[in-house]
């Protein structure tokens, strides 16, 4: 019985450790849905690319783009060549060390983005999934933010 108690204690401690660790997955934590997405997001640009490449935010969230690379970058909505699908992602050219903050409009959409100064570099491409519970928007309300619209 003593060994069983130690094993159970070890298992409980292991589960507590896993729960406390979190992680840097761009997806909502297990048991949460995209409607419970964050109200803010920071995209970091470095020599390795953008991080995170995929993320979830709720509508009317702030998105901050920080250029920690040694080269300038300019994020733009993708794939529309005129960048009109998610225009709030269209940043000015960000020199090294500069940043830009925008508010993502309340809608249910997946906003792709690229670095328009390096459009073929997949390291600087990603998506932000925007969700809302507004029943007046496509996909809003009781369907969990899925369906409709795009």
Helices and strands as residue ranges (DSSP letters): H 2-21, G 34-36, E 38-46, E 49-51, E 54-67, E 75-78, G 87-89, E 99-104, E 109-115, G 122-124, E 126-131, G 141-143
